[in-house]
Amino acid sequence: MKIKINVTLLLCILAFQPLNARTFFRAAIFAKSSVAATTALVSQSVTASTWLDGEYAFFKRQGDILVKQTEKRKLTFTKNEKGEVIEFTLDDLTYRGDESGKSEFVRYFQSDNGYCLYFTPKTIYQFESPGSTTIKGSIGAKGNIAARTTIETFLTESVVMQEEDIKKYNEKMAEEARLAQLEKEKKFSIKDKEVSKLEIVNIVIPEKFGHYVGFTYDIKATLKDGSVLSTDNGGFRSDYEITYVGGEYTDGKIQGTFIKDDKITITVVSKFNPADKVTADVVVLYNQDISFNYTATGWSRSAGESANNFKIEVKQVKHKVNGTLLNAVRITNVTTGTVVAQFKIGVDQTLHFYCNGGYGGSDDGYGKDGGNGGNLTVIKDPSVKTFNLDYSNRGGKAGKGTTSSYDGRAGRDGEYIQESAAVTFPL
């Protein structure tokens, strides 16, 4: 008879005992019996194969025990030619393997909106997810909530059984995506094709169009054979270098910098032939209200923060394309000394500006103070006839204490100052 010995353990034992036959035999037996039993890495599709269609008892967790319910749970199985479970229905929900379609090895079964299920020969355990394996119920024979440990061990150790399958699946999907992309490029890209005409078409601007909003358009390429490739019908925007001149247009929006000629010029150039080039102008209307909210932070258990102070300078100008009256506005954070925005807005529109103090919270029965509102200075150039400003620079609310004597203090309202003086800034 051959005995497999845990050599490391044996050496540790021998280091403390005289070496004789009896000691050797005991060490060998101890080493063999001390090996911890681990959960067999058998696919759940195999473990579930002995289960048959039917109605089974249901045990619901109540506190720290599983309690039998009056209703039963109906199970219907779909198996492959080897008798392994591919999927099954539990009442009205369909359950499939955790990596269905990617790996034949199943660690647990899951549905779109039900618990995860783990099979033993006689009991099915319900739990929320691999990261939350607390037993919620059992089906079939009454389970044991301590089975959570077994389930966790299996879910952890059995990951390796799927790794190769998932790797091959991902490689296959990546190759299929690459080939599909090549096929799409062959059909819709202008690469290696002669373009006779390039156009910017379908320019759409919103009804209210100014700073902090965007527009859309398509690029249309007519080939020398007469066929058309357009970005609104499968064409690739990535085939082109696209730039915007006149104002800062990023992230699909006009940003807070002055637009020199009150229009954004789009320039589109083919990446494959610089001679294929087209431009188009998008006139900005400035006909929408603009809002800024620099209200300071309030805290649930601390004093509210005070708002920064701001300066708003306004100068009247004319739209360089259609001649309508506009207000050019520059907003400066006086506290930090930085210009936060420069934009134009129609004289009939309103600038909404908020720099309130943060609210105070409460802690240990004491209310905390609210933050102060920011001071706001508005400087109007003599050219300004109309400037609509909706502002708020109130102090933050005080936190409430357990009694009124423990209440915090409300923050101070910020000052509002309006001046008339020459305003100059580059437009």
TORKEKOL-512339 format. One line per 8 residues: number of its first residue (from 1); their letters; for each residue x, y, z of N, C-alpha, C. Coordinates in steps of 0.05 Angstrom, whole numbers. Example, Ala and Ser with C-alpha at 12.3 -4.5 7.8 and 13.67 -1.06 7.14 Angstrom:
2
1> AS> 264 -114 156 246 -90 156 264 -66 156 | 257 -45 142 273 -21 143 258 1 157
# end
This chain:
427
1> MKIKINVT> 17 -24 0 0 0 0 18 25 0 | 10 44 -17 26 69 -19 11 91 -4 | 26 107 11 14 129 26 26 155 16 | 9 174 8 18 200 -2 22 218 23 | 46 229 25 53 244 49 56 274 42 | 44 291 59 49 320 57 77 325 68 | 97 329 50 125 330 58 130 353 77 | 119 376 71 124 400 88 115 395 117
9> LLLCILAF> 90 384 119 79 379 145 96 358 160 | 104 337 145 120 315 157 146 326 168 | 159 343 153 185 354 162 181 370 188 | 159 385 189 154 401 213 151 382 237 | 137 360 233 132 341 256 159 328 264 | 173 320 244 198 306 249 219 323 264 | 216 350 259 235 368 272 232 368 302 | 209 359 312 203 360 341 201 332 353
17> QPLNARTF> 204 311 338 201 284 349 225 266 340 | 231 246 356 252 227 348 243 212 323 | 261 207 305 254 193 281 254 163 286 | 230 151 286 228 122 288 204 113 271 | 200 88 268 179 78 250 151 87 259 | 147 86 285 121 93 296 114 122 290 | 134 139 296 131 168 291 126 173 261 | 141 160 244 138 163 215 110 156 206
25> FRAAIFAK> 99 133 216 73 124 209 51 144 217 | 53 154 242 34 173 252 35 199 236 | 59 208 229 61 232 213 48 229 186 | 52 205 174 40 201 148 10 201 149 | -1 187 169 -31 186 172 -42 214 177 | -28 230 195 -37 257 202 -37 275 177 | -16 273 161 -13 289 137 -36 283 118 | -42 257 115 -63 249 96 -91 259 106
33> SSVAATTA> -97 257 131 -123 264 141 -127 294 144 | -106 310 145 -109 338 149 -113 354 124 | -112 341 101 -117 356 76 -146 365 75 | -150 391 73 -178 402 73 -193 394 48 | -217 385 52 -233 377 29 -244 403 15 | -241 404 -11 -251 427 -26 -274 419 -43 | -290 438 -51 -313 433 -68 -304 423 -95 | -316 400 -104 -308 389 -130 -316 408 -152
41> LVSQSVTA> -298 412 -171 -303 432 -192 -318 419 -215 | -343 412 -209 -361 400 -228 -381 421 -237 | -385 423 -263 -403 444 -274 -431 440 -262 | -444 462 -256 -471 461 -246 -491 449 -266 | -484 450 -292 -501 437 -312 -501 407 -308 | -479 396 -298 -478 367 -292 -491 361 -265 | -486 377 -245 -498 373 -219 -529 374 -221 | -539 391 -238 -568 394 -240 -581 373 -258
49> STWLDGEY> -564 357 -271 -575 338 -291 -594 317 -280 | -591 311 -254 -609 290 -242 -636 301 -234 | -639 327 -236 -665 339 -229 -685 335 -252 | -710 332 -245 -731 327 -264 -752 349 -263 | -767 351 -284 -789 370 -285 -809 364 -262 | -820 385 -249 -840 380 -229 -842 403 -210 | -859 399 -189 -863 419 -169 -848 410 -143 | -834 430 -131 -817 423 -109 -823 442 -85
57> AFFKRQGD> -817 431 -62 -822 447 -37 -803 471 -37 | -814 493 -25 -799 518 -24 -795 527 5 | -771 534 12 -764 543 39 -754 571 37 | -766 589 52 -758 618 51 -743 625 77 | -723 641 74 -708 649 97 -723 669 114 | -725 663 140 -737 681 159 -717 683 183 | -704 706 185 -683 708 205 -660 691 198 | -653 672 216 -630 654 211 -639 625 205
65> ILVKQTEK> -664 622 197 -673 595 190 -688 595 164 | -691 571 152 -707 568 128 -733 556 135 | -755 569 128 -782 560 136 -797 551 111 | -809 527 113 -825 516 91 -849 533 85 | -854 539 60 -877 554 51 -899 536 40 | -923 547 40 -945 530 30 -944 526 0 | -935 547 -14 -934 544 -43 -909 528 -52 | -911 515 -75 -889 500 -86 -877 515 -110
73> RKLTFTKN> -854 508 -119 -841 520 -142 -839 500 -165 | -847 510 -188 -848 492 -212 -822 495 -228 | -810 473 -234 -785 473 -250 -789 457 -275 | -779 468 -298 -780 454 -323 -752 456 -336 | -740 434 -343 -712 434 -351 -709 429 -381 | -689 442 -393 -680 436 -420 -652 425 -419 | -648 401 -430 -622 388 -428 -611 382 -455 | -584 379 -457 -571 371 -482 -571 341 -485
81> EKGEVIEF> -557 332 -506 -557 303 -512 -542 287 -490 | -525 301 -475 -510 288 -453 -526 288 -427 | -550 300 -428 -566 302 -404 -560 325 -386 | -541 342 -394 -534 366 -378 -554 388 -381 | -559 403 -361 -579 424 -362 -568 449 -377 | -582 456 -398 -575 480 -413 -588 505 -402 | -614 502 -396 -629 523 -383 -654 510 -370 | -667 526 -354 -692 516 -341 -709 540 -334
89> TLDDLTYR> -735 535 -330 -753 555 -320 -761 549 -292 | -761 570 -276 -771 569 -248 -795 587 -247 | -818 576 -245 -843 591 -247 -843 605 -275 | -841 631 -276 -842 645 -302 -815 656 -311 | -794 650 -296 -767 660 -303 -750 639 -315 | -735 647 -336 -716 629 -349 -688 633 -338 | -675 612 -331 -648 613 -319 -628 600 -339 | -605 612 -342 -583 601 -358 -557 603 -343
97> GDESGKSE> -537 590 -353 -511 590 -340 -499 618 -339 | -482 623 -320 -471 650 -315 -455 660 -339 | -443 643 -354 -428 651 -378 -440 637 -402 | -466 637 -404 -480 624 -426 -471 635 -452 | -465 617 -471 -455 626 -497 -425 630 -498 | -412 632 -475 -384 636 -474 -369 612 -464 | -381 598 -444 -368 574 -433 -389 553 -426 | -383 528 -431 -401 506 -425 -401 501 -395
105> FVRYFQSD> -379 508 -381 -378 504 -352 -396 525 -339 | -413 516 -321 -432 533 -307 -424 535 -277 | -420 559 -268 -414 563 -239 -440 566 -223 | -460 579 -235 -486 583 -223 -505 590 -245 | -531 588 -240 -551 596 -259 -563 622 -251 | -571 638 -272 -582 664 -266 -604 671 -286 | -622 689 -278 -642 701 -296 -638 731 -296 | -654 745 -312 -651 774 -314 -660 788 -289
113> NGYCLYFT> -680 778 -275 -690 792 -252 -697 774 -228 | -683 751 -226 -688 733 -204 -662 728 -188 | -664 712 -168 -640 704 -153 -622 687 -170 | -597 685 -162 -578 665 -173 -584 638 -159 | -580 616 -174 -587 590 -163 -563 572 -164 | -559 556 -143 -537 537 -140 -549 510 -133 | -542 490 -149 -553 463 -146 -535 445 -129 | -548 429 -113 -536 405 -101 -554 382 -110
121> PKTIYQFE> -547 357 -106 -564 335 -115 -593 337 -105 | -597 348 -81 -624 348 -69 -635 376 -63 | -618 397 -64 -627 423 -56 -617 444 -76 | -634 464 -82 -626 487 -98 -626 511 -79 | -604 525 -79 -601 548 -61 -604 574 -77 | -618 593 -66 -622 620 -77 -603 640 -63 | -590 656 -79 -573 678 -68 -573 701 -88 | -565 724 -80 -568 748 -97 -548 749 -119
129> SPGSTTIK> -522 745 -114 -501 748 -134 -475 736 -123 | -455 732 -140 -430 721 -130 -417 737 -108 | -423 763 -107 -413 780 -86 -431 782 -62 | -454 770 -63 -473 770 -41 -487 743 -40 | -473 724 -27 -482 696 -27 -499 688 -3 | -509 707 12 -526 699 35 -550 684 24 | -555 661 36 -577 644 27 -604 658 32 | -620 660 11 -646 673 13 -669 653 14
137> GSIGAKGN> -664 629 4 -684 608 4 -673 583 -8 | -689 561 -7 -681 536 -19 -705 522 -31 | -699 505 -50 -720 490 -65 -713 461 -64 | -733 444 -61 -728 415 -59 -726 407 -30 | -705 394 -23 -700 387 5 -692 413 20 | -700 414 46 -693 437 62 -663 441 63 | -654 465 58 -625 470 58 -615 480 85 | -590 488 84 -577 498 108 -564 524 101
145> IAARTTIE> -569 545 116 -559 571 109 -528 572 111 | -517 552 125 -487 551 126 -475 542 100 | -492 534 81 -482 526 54 -470 549 39 | -474 573 50 -462 597 38 -432 593 34 | -419 582 54 -390 578 52 -382 560 29 | -397 538 26 -392 520 4 -396 534 -23 | -417 549 -25 -423 563 -50 -400 583 -56 | -392 598 -37 -371 618 -41 -345 605 -50
153> TFLTESVV> -338 582 -37 -314 567 -45 -316 558 -73 | -339 547 -81 -342 537 -109 -340 560 -129 | -354 582 -123 -354 605 -142 -326 616 -145 | -310 616 -124 -283 626 -126 -264 607 -141 | -265 582 -133 -246 562 -145 -253 555 -174 | -279 556 -181 -287 547 -207 -283 567 -229 | -274 591 -222 -269 612 -243 -249 601 -264 | -229 586 -254 -208 576 -272 -220 557 -293
161> MQEEDIKK> -243 545 -288 -254 526 -306 -266 540 -331 | -270 566 -329 -282 581 -351 -262 599 -366 | -238 602 -354 -220 622 -365 -212 617 -394 | -205 592 -401 -197 587 -428 -220 590 -448 | -244 581 -440 -267 584 -458 -273 614 -463 | -272 630 -441 -279 658 -444 -257 672 -461 | -232 665 -457 -210 676 -473 -215 671 -502 | -221 646 -509 -226 639 -537 -251 653 -548
169> YNEKMAEE> -271 656 -532 -295 670 -540 -289 699 -546 | -274 712 -528 -267 740 -532 -250 744 -557 | -231 726 -561 -215 728 -585 -231 725 -610 | -250 706 -609 -268 702 -632 -285 727 -638 | -296 739 -616 -313 763 -619 -296 786 -630 | -271 788 -620 -254 810 -630 -248 807 -659 | -242 782 -668 -237 777 -696 -261 782 -713 | -284 774 -704 -309 779 -719 -314 809 -721
177> ARLAQLEK> -309 824 -699 -313 853 -700 -294 866 -719 | -269 856 -719 -248 867 -738 -256 862 -767 | -265 838 -773 -273 832 -801 -298 848 -808 | -317 851 -789 -341 867 -795 -334 896 -800 | -315 907 -785 -306 934 -789 -293 938 -816 | -276 918 -824 -263 920 -850 -284 919 -872 | -304 902 -869 -326 901 -889 -341 927 -890 | -346 938 -867 -361 963 -866 -345 986 -879
185> EKKFSIKD> -319 986 -873 -301 1007 -885 -300 1004 -915 | -299 979 -924 -298 974 -953 -323 985 -967 | -345 983 -952 -370 992 -964 -375 1022 -961 | -369 1033 -937 -377 1061 -931 -354 1081 -928 | -329 1072 -926 -307 1091 -923 -299 1102 -950 | -288 1127 -950 -277 1139 -974 -248 1131 -980 | -237 1115 -962 -209 1107 -965 -206 1091 -991 | -185 1098 -1006 -178 1085 -1032 -200 1090 -1053
193> KEVSKLEI> -216 1111 -1049 -236 1118 -1069 -233 1147 -1078 | -240 1152 -1103 -237 1179 -1114 -262 1196 -1108 | -258 1218 -1094 -280 1236 -1088 -281 1259 -1107 | -305 1263 -1119 -307 1285 -1138 -319 1310 -1124 | -334 1306 -1102 -346 1329 -1089 -350 1322 -1059 | -343 1341 -1042 -347 1339 -1014 -366 1361 -1004 | -386 1354 -988 -405 1374 -978 -411 1371 -949 | -417 1393 -935 -428 1393 -908 -458 1397 -911
201> VNIVIPEK> -474 1378 -903 -503 1379 -907 -518 1374 -881 | -544 1378 -882 -561 1373 -860 -553 1388 -834 | -545 1413 -837 -538 1429 -813 -564 1435 -798 | -564 1427 -773 -588 1432 -757 -580 1446 -731 | -592 1469 -727 -587 1484 -702 -613 1484 -685 | -611 1486 -659 -635 1487 -643 -649 1514 -646 | -674 1515 -638 -689 1540 -640 -676 1562 -623 | -667 1554 -599 -652 1573 -582 -623 1565 -584
209> FGHYVGFT> -608 1582 -597 -581 1575 -605 -560 1596 -597 | -544 1589 -577 -523 1607 -569 -501 1591 -554 | -488 1604 -535 -467 1591 -520 -478 1567 -504 | -461 1547 -501 -466 1523 -485 -487 1505 -497 | -493 1508 -523 -509 1489 -537 -494 1480 -562 | -504 1461 -577 -490 1451 -600 -507 1449 -625 | -496 1439 -646 -510 1435 -671 -501 1409 -684 | -515 1400 -704 -509 1375 -717 -506 1380 -748
217> YDIKATLK> -493 1362 -761 -490 1363 -790 -479 1336 -800 | -480 1332 -826 -469 1308 -838 -449 1316 -860 | -432 1297 -866 -412 1301 -887 -419 1282 -910 | -422 1294 -934 -430 1278 -957 -408 1278 -978 | -399 1254 -986 -379 1252 -1007 -391 1239 -1031 | -389 1253 -1054 -398 1241 -1080 -373 1231 -1094 | -373 1205 -1101 -351 1193 -1114 -352 1197 -1144 | -329 1193 -1157 -328 1197 -1186 -346 1178 -1202
225> DGSVLSTD> -353 1155 -1189 -371 1137 -1203 -400 1145 -1198 | -405 1167 -1184 -432 1177 -1179 -444 1167 -1153 | -432 1148 -1140 -444 1138 -1115 -438 1158 -1093 | -454 1157 -1072 -453 1176 -1050 -448 1161 -1024 | -428 1172 -1008 -423 1162 -981 -427 1184 -962 | -446 1182 -944 -453 1203 -925 -454 1193 -897 | -446 1210 -878 -446 1202 -850 -474 1197 -839 | -494 1205 -853 -522 1199 -843 -532 1173 -854
233> NGGFRSDY> -514 1159 -869 -522 1133 -880 -499 1113 -880 | -485 1112 -857 -464 1092 -853 -436 1103 -858 | -433 1127 -869 -406 1138 -874 -391 1144 -849 | -364 1145 -851 -347 1148 -828 -338 1177 -824 | -346 1189 -801 -336 1215 -794 -306 1215 -789 | -296 1191 -781 -268 1188 -776 -251 1189 -801 | -263 1190 -824 -249 1193 -850 -239 1221 -854 | -247 1239 -836 -242 1268 -840 -229 1281 -816
241> EITYVGGE> -212 1301 -822 -202 1320 -802 -222 1343 -801 | -233 1348 -777 -254 1368 -774 -244 1389 -754 | -246 1414 -762 -238 1436 -745 -260 1457 -745 | -260 1473 -723 -279 1495 -719 -264 1521 -714 | -271 1541 -729 -258 1567 -726 -279 1588 -720 | -271 1608 -704 -289 1630 -697 -295 1631 -668 | -299 1608 -656 -304 1606 -627 -296 1578 -618 | -295 1574 -593 -287 1548 -582 -311 1529 -583
249> YTDGKIQG> -308 1508 -599 -330 1488 -602 -318 1461 -595 | -323 1452 -570 -313 1426 -561 -335 1411 -547 | -332 1385 -546 -352 1367 -533 -380 1372 -544 | -382 1380 -569 -408 1384 -582 -423 1408 -573 | -408 1428 -561 -421 1452 -551 -404 1477 -556 | -417 1500 -560 -402 1525 -561 -395 1533 -533 | -369 1537 -528 -360 1543 -501 -362 1573 -494 | -353 1580 -470 -356 1607 -460 -333 1625 -468
257> TFIKDDKI> -327 1628 -493 -308 1647 -503 -322 1663 -526 | -313 1687 -530 -326 1704 -551 -322 1692 -579 | -343 1694 -594 -343 1684 -622 -337 1708 -640 | -314 1708 -652 -304 1732 -666 -324 1744 -686 | -334 1728 -704 -352 1739 -725 -380 1729 -722 | -387 1719 -698 -413 1710 -691 -422 1686 -709 | -403 1671 -717 -408 1646 -733 -385 1627 -728 | -392 1601 -729 -373 1580 -727 -368 1569 -755
265> TITVVSKF> -343 1569 -764 -337 1558 -790 -327 1529 -787 | -341 1511 -800 -333 1483 -800 -315 1478 -824 | -293 1465 -819 -275 1457 -842 -271 1427 -841 | -277 1414 -863 -274 1385 -865 -254 1378 -887 | -234 1362 -880 -213 1354 -899 -210 1324 -898 | -209 1312 -922 -205 1283 -923 -178 1275 -912 | -177 1254 -896 -152 1245 -885 -135 1231 -906 | -147 1225 -929 -133 1209 -950 -125 1227 -973
273> NPADKVTA> -137 1251 -975 -130 1269 -997 -136 1298 -988 | -115 1313 -980 -119 1340 -970 -134 1358 -990 | -134 1351 -1015 -148 1368 -1035 -178 1366 -1033 | -187 1345 -1020 -216 1342 -1016 -223 1357 -990 | -234 1381 -994 -238 1399 -971 -263 1415 -975 | -277 1421 -953 -302 1437 -955 -305 1453 -929 | -318 1476 -930 -324 1492 -906 -354 1500 -907 | -364 1506 -883 -391 1516 -881 -393 1533 -855
281> DVVVLYNQ> -410 1553 -856 -413 1571 -833 -439 1565 -818 | -437 1566 -792 -461 1563 -775 -464 1589 -759 | -485 1605 -765 -489 1631 -752 -502 1626 -724 | -490 1638 -704 -500 1636 -677 -521 1657 -672 | -544 1650 -660 -566 1668 -656 -566 1683 -629 | -554 1672 -609 -553 1684 -582 -581 1690 -571 | -600 1673 -577 -628 1679 -569 -638 1662 -546 | -620 1652 -530 -629 1636 -507 -618 1648 -481
289> DISFNYTA> -633 1644 -459 -623 1652 -433 -598 1635 -425 | -581 1646 -408 -558 1632 -398 -558 1632 -368 | -550 1610 -356 -550 1607 -327 -523 1598 -316 | -515 1610 -294 -492 1601 -279 -499 1597 -250 | -490 1576 -238 -496 1571 -210 -469 1566 -195 | -461 1586 -180 -437 1584 -164 -443 1584 -134 | -467 1573 -128 -475 1571 -100 -455 1553 -85 | -447 1561 -61 -427 1546 -46 -438 1520 -35
297> TGWSRSAG> -421 1503 -26 -429 1477 -16 -440 1478 12 | -462 1464 16 -473 1461 43 -466 1433 53 | -464 1431 79 -456 1405 91 -476 1396 112 | -481 1370 113 -501 1360 132 -492 1362 161 | -466 1362 166 -457 1362 194 -436 1384 199 | -433 1402 180 -413 1423 184 -425 1450 175 | -410 1471 180 -418 1498 171 -418 1499 141 | -436 1515 130 -437 1519 101 -414 1535 92
305> ESANNFKI> -405 1530 67 -383 1546 56 -393 1573 46 | -377 1593 46 -384 1619 35 -379 1620 5 | -396 1634 -9 -393 1636 -38 -371 1655 -46 | -360 1651 -70 -340 1670 -80 -353 1696 -89 | -337 1716 -92 -347 1742 -102 -343 1744 -132 | -361 1758 -146 -360 1758 -175 -364 1787 -186 | -353 1790 -210 -356 1816 -225 -367 1809 -252 | -389 1823 -260 -401 1819 -286 -398 1845 -302
313> EVKQVKHK> -384 1844 -324 -381 1868 -342 -397 1864 -367 | -411 1885 -375 -429 1883 -398 -424 1906 -418 | -424 1899 -443 -421 1919 -464 -439 1912 -487 | -453 1932 -498 -471 1927 -520 -457 1927 -547 | -463 1907 -564 -450 1905 -590 -472 1896 -610 | -465 1896 -636 -483 1887 -657 -473 1860 -668 | -492 1844 -675 -486 1818 -687 -473 1824 -714 | -450 1811 -720 -435 1817 -743 -446 1805 -769
321> VNGTLLNA> -466 1788 -766 -479 1776 -790 -506 1789 -795 | -523 1789 -774 -551 1799 -779 -557 1826 -766 | -538 1838 -752 -541 1865 -741 -558 1867 -717 | -568 1846 -705 -584 1848 -681 -567 1857 -657 | -581 1870 -637 -567 1880 -614 -561 1857 -594 | -536 1857 -584 -527 1837 -566 -513 1850 -542 | -512 1836 -520 -495 1843 -497 -472 1824 -496 | -448 1836 -497 -424 1820 -492 -418 1820 -462
329> VRITNVTT> -414 1797 -451 -412 1794 -422 -386 1780 -414 | -373 1790 -394 -350 1776 -383 -355 1773 -353 | -351 1749 -343 -355 1743 -315 -328 1735 -303 | -321 1749 -281 -295 1744 -267 -301 1736 -239 | -288 1714 -231 -288 1706 -203 -267 1723 -188 | -277 1743 -174 -259 1762 -160 -243 1748 -138 | -255 1728 -125 -241 1714 -104 -216 1700 -114 | -218 1687 -137 -196 1672 -148 -180 1688 -169
337> GTVVAQFK> -192 1710 -179 -179 1726 -199 -179 1714 -227 | -199 1697 -232 -200 1683 -258 -225 1691 -274 | -223 1693 -300 -246 1697 -317 -259 1670 -322 | -284 1668 -314 -298 1642 -316 -314 1639 -341 | -322 1662 -354 -337 1660 -379 -337 1686 -394 | -338 1684 -421 -341 1707 -438 -361 1698 -460 | -383 1713 -463 -403 1704 -482 -420 1728 -490 | -436 1723 -511 -455 1743 -520 -483 1732 -516
345> IGVDQTLH> -502 1750 -511 -529 1742 -506 -547 1764 -517 | -570 1756 -528 -589 1776 -539 -599 1795 -517 | -604 1820 -525 -613 1840 -505 -640 1833 -493 | -655 1816 -506 -681 1808 -496 -679 1783 -478 | -656 1771 -477 -652 1747 -461 -643 1754 -433 | -643 1735 -415 -637 1739 -387 -613 1722 -378 | -595 1735 -363 -573 1721 -350 -582 1714 -322 | -582 1688 -315 -589 1679 -288 -563 1672 -274
353> FYCNGGYG> -559 1684 -251 -533 1681 -237 -538 1677 -207 | -526 1655 -196 -530 1649 -168 -503 1644 -154 | -499 1658 -132 -475 1654 -116 -483 1656 -86 | -502 1638 -79 -512 1637 -51 -492 1623 -33 | -494 1628 -7 -478 1614 12 -489 1586 16 | -471 1568 25 -480 1540 30 -495 1538 56 | -513 1519 58 -529 1516 82 -512 1502 104 | -519 1508 129 -506 1496 152 -519 1470 160
361> GSDDGYGK> -505 1451 170 -516 1426 179 -520 1426 209 | -522 1402 220 -525 1398 249 -507 1375 258 | -496 1378 282 -478 1357 293 -479 1358 324 | -484 1335 336 -485 1332 365 -505 1352 378 | -527 1356 364 -548 1374 374 -544 1403 369 | -521 1411 357 -516 1439 352 -518 1445 322 | -533 1466 316 -535 1475 288 -510 1489 280 | -502 1486 255 -478 1498 244 -486 1523 227
369> DGGNGGNL> -468 1542 225 -474 1567 211 -475 1563 181 | -493 1579 169 -494 1579 140 -471 1596 129 | -464 1592 104 -442 1607 91 -453 1634 81 | -435 1653 77 -442 1679 67 -447 1678 37 | -466 1695 28 -470 1698 -1 -447 1714 -14 | -443 1710 -39 -421 1724 -53 -429 1753 -60 | -409 1770 -59 -414 1798 -68 -414 1798 -98 | -433 1813 -109 -436 1814 -138 -434 1843 -148
377> TVIKDPSV> -415 1849 -165 -412 1875 -177 -418 1874 -206 | -436 1891 -216 -443 1892 -244 -434 1919 -255 | -418 1918 -276 -407 1942 -289 -419 1944 -317 | -435 1964 -322 -447 1968 -348 -433 1990 -364 | -426 1983 -388 -416 2004 -406 -438 2023 -413 | -432 2049 -418 -454 2068 -425 -469 2059 -450 | -458 2042 -466 -472 2032 -490 -496 2014 -484 | -496 2003 -460 -517 1983 -453 -543 1997 -447
385> KTFNLDYS> -563 1990 -463 -590 2001 -460 -608 1982 -443 | -605 1956 -448 -621 1936 -434 -603 1912 -426 | -604 1905 -401 -590 1881 -392 -607 1868 -371 | -617 1844 -377 -634 1829 -359 -618 1810 -342 | -618 1816 -316 -603 1799 -297 -621 1789 -275 | -622 1763 -272 -636 1750 -250 -614 1739 -232 | -611 1749 -208 -589 1740 -191 -599 1733 -163 | -582 1717 -149 -587 1711 -121 -561 1707 -107
393> NRGGKAGK> -556 1722 -86 -531 1719 -70 -537 1719 -40 | -558 1704 -33 -567 1703 -5 -547 1686 11 | -548 1691 37 -532 1675 56 -545 1648 59 | -529 1628 66 -539 1601 70 -556 1598 95 | -575 1580 95 -592 1576 118 -575 1564 141 | -584 1570 165 -570 1559 189 -580 1531 194 | -562 1515 206 -569 1488 215 -586 1490 240 | -603 1470 243 -621 1469 267 -609 1453 289
401> GTTSSYDG> -610 1464 314 -601 1449 337 -624 1435 351 | -619 1420 372 -640 1406 386 -659 1426 399 | -650 1449 406 -667 1471 415 -659 1496 399 | -677 1516 400 -672 1541 385 -646 1555 394 | -639 1551 419 -615 1564 429 -590 1551 418 | -593 1527 407 -570 1513 395 -569 1516 365 | -588 1532 354 -588 1536 325 -563 1551 316 | -554 1545 291 -532 1560 280 -542 1587 270
409> RAGRDGEY> -524 1603 259 -531 1629 248 -532 1628 217 | -552 1641 206 -554 1643 177 -531 1659 166 | -522 1652 142 -500 1667 130 -509 1695 121 | -490 1713 119 -496 1740 110 -502 1741 80 | -522 1757 73 -527 1761 44 -504 1776 32 | -498 1769 7 -477 1784 -7 -486 1811 -16 | -468 1829 -21 -475 1856 -30 -478 1856 -61 | -496 1873 -70 -500 1877 -99 -493 1906 -105
417> IQESAAVT> -474 1909 -123 -465 1936 -131 -467 1939 -161 | -479 1961 -170 -481 1966 -199 -466 1992 -206 | -449 1991 -226 -434 2014 -234 -437 2019 -264 | -433 2044 -271 -432 2051 -300 -404 2061 -306 | -391 2047 -324 -363 2054 -330 -356 2041 -358 | -336 2053 -371 -328 2042 -397 -318 2013 -393 | -328 1996 -410 -320 1967 -409 -305 1961 -435 | -282 1951 -432 -266 1943 -455 -255 1915 -452
425> FPL> -260 1899 -472 -247 1873 -473 -247 1864 -502 | -228 1848 -510 -226 1840 -538 -249 1822 -546 | -261 1828 -568 -283 1812 -579 -274 1796 -602
# end
